[in-house]
Amino acid sequence: MSAPPWLTWARRLQAISQSGLTYCKDKFDIQRYEELRSITAEMMAAGASLGDPAPIHDLFAHQAGYATPKVDVRVAAFRENRILLVRELEDGCWTLPGGWADAGEPPSIAAAREVREESGYEVHITKLAALFDRDVQGHPPHAFHVYKLFFLAELRGGTPKDSNETTGAQFFPENRLPSLSLSRVTPRQIAHMFEHLRAPALPTSFD
């Protein structure tokens, strides 16, 4: 499954407007790119049946610089063949610990930090298991184009704790997974992490 055409077109227009506003100097061009950004927000709101485009317009207004894909890091850590998941406060469903990578931070460092912040556990990153394009992974549509990095990690210590975004860090067997937060992780991705656990020599998957 890939992103619907309307979302692909709207993202491209948003990227053009964002990059244009970054580099253009002429005041009339700035007005044109701002108008293009507003139209794009209206397109995306209509396509997603949101009604009011204001939240999307605000989201776009906070984007600056040349438009590139965003990077989401996720970590698969295991204990006795059970995988660590955390429950998202936003939707009440479960996911691999992770989130957006910060600028200036290596992906593996960002991944270990996210595990510590969201679950309370300390981990050592051991392998990049997969680098996926979110659009072809069966996730619900998202406003931006996203690359998802999945790491394997060894537990090094810590105790479960809640964060301001997650609660209830627990370990689950492959055949008894809870309801997943599908905007963040899919059953197929969890299954693929178990494949890497069972076959450490598997190469990194991509796209």
N, C-alpha and C positions, 0 to 999 in steps of 0.2 A: 504494500500500500504506500502510495506517495502522497504528498500534499495536494489538496484540490487545486485546480488551475487558478481559481480566483485568488487563493492565498499566495501562490507563487508569483502571480502578476503584481499583487499588492506589495509583497516584500521587495520585488525588484524596483518598484516605484519609490518605496520608502528608502531603499538604499541609494537611489539616484538623488533623491531630495536631500538626504543626510550628507552625502558626499559633496553635493553642490553647495549646500550651506556652509560646509567646512572650507571650501576653497574659493568660492566666488567673492568678488569685491564690489561689483556693480549693484547699486541699491535696487534697480529694477529686476535684476536676476535673482536677488535675495527674495524679493516679493514673490516672484514666480515659483521659486523652490518652496517657499512657505505655503503657497497655495497648493502646490502639488502634494506636500505633506498632509495638508488638511483633507484634500480629496482622497488620499490614500487611507487616512483614518476612517473616513466615511465608508469607503469600499470595504475595509476590513470589518467594521462594525456591522454593516449590512450582511456581509457574507457569513458572519458568525451569529447573526440574529441577536445582536446586543442592543440595538436601538440607539442609545446615546453614544456617539463617537468620542465624547470628551475624554473618557479615561484612556482611550488608545492615543488620542492626540497628545495627552500629557505624557504618555509613555514614550512616544516618538520625540517629543520636545527635549527629553533628558538624554537622548542619544547624540553623541558628537564624534567627530573624526570620520575618517574613511570607513564605510560600512563593511564589516567582515562578519563571518559566522561567530556566534557565541560558543563558549566551551563549558560543558557540564561534565564534572568529574564524579564518578561513582566507584564505590569500593566493595568488593566481595571478600569478607573475612569469615572464616569458618571455625567452628569448635565441634569436634566429634561428628563431622559430616553434616553439621547444621550451619545454615547461613545467617549472618547477622542482618537484621532488618530493624528499621525505626519507623514509628508511626507518625505521619504528618498531621500536625494540628489543623492544617488548612482543609483537608478532606477526610481525615480520620482513617486513611488507608496507609499501607505499609510500603516501604521502599528501601533500597540500598542507601546507606548514608552517603551524602554527597551534596553537590550544589555547584554554583558558578565558580569558575576559577578566577582569582583576582589577578589584575595586571601586576607584573613584576614578581610573580610567584611561580616557581616550577610546578608543573602539573602534579607530580608525585607528592610534593610538599603540601599543595592545596588539598589533595585527596586525603592524606593522613590527618590534616587539620580538621577537615570536615567530619571525619569519623570521630575524632576526639570531641569536637564541639557538639555533635548531634547525638552521640551514644555514650560518651564517657570512657570509651576504650582507646588504649594506645595501640597503634599498629605499625608494622614495618612493611612498606610497599615492596612487593617482590616481582611483579610482572604487569605489563600492559597487555591485558587479555583481548581487548577489542577497542576499535575506534570506529564508531558508527555515525552515519548521517541520520539524525532524528527523523527526518521526513520519510525514510523508507523502513522504519522499524515498527510501524503500527501504533504510534502514539497519537493522541488527539492533536488537532492543529495547534500551532503556536505562532505568535506574532513574528518571531524572528527565526532565522535559519540557525540551527544548533548542531554542533558536533558533540557527541557523547563519548567520553573516555572511560572505559571500565578497567579498573585495576584489581589484581589479586593482592592480598595482604596477609601477613602473619600477625596474630594477636600477641601483644607484648605486655599487657597488663591493663589496669584500670577497672572501674566498676560502672555498671549502668547508671546513667543519669539522664534527666530531661534537659531540653534546651528551650529557647524561645520559639523554635519552629517545630520541634519533634518531642515525642514522649514514648515511653515504653520500649526501650531497646531490648530485643529478644532474639534468640536463635531458633530457626525453624528447619525441619527436615524438608527435603525436596518434595515429598509427596503430601505435605500438610502445610502449604503456604497460606497465609491469610490473604484477605482482599488487598490487591496491590494498587498503589497510586499510579495509574497508567500514564499519566502525563510525565512521570519520572522514570518508571521501569516497567517492563512487560514480562509476562511469564516466560516467553521465549528467551529473553536476555538472562533471567535467573537460571533457566535450564542450561544456557551456554556457560555460565560461570561454574556450574557443577561439572560440566564436561571438562573444563580446564582444571578443576580440582582433581578429577579422576585421571586426567592425562596431562601431566605438567609439561610435556614436550610439545603440546599443541602450539602452532604459531599464532601470532596475533591476528585476529580477524579484523577486517576493515570494510568500510562502506556498507 
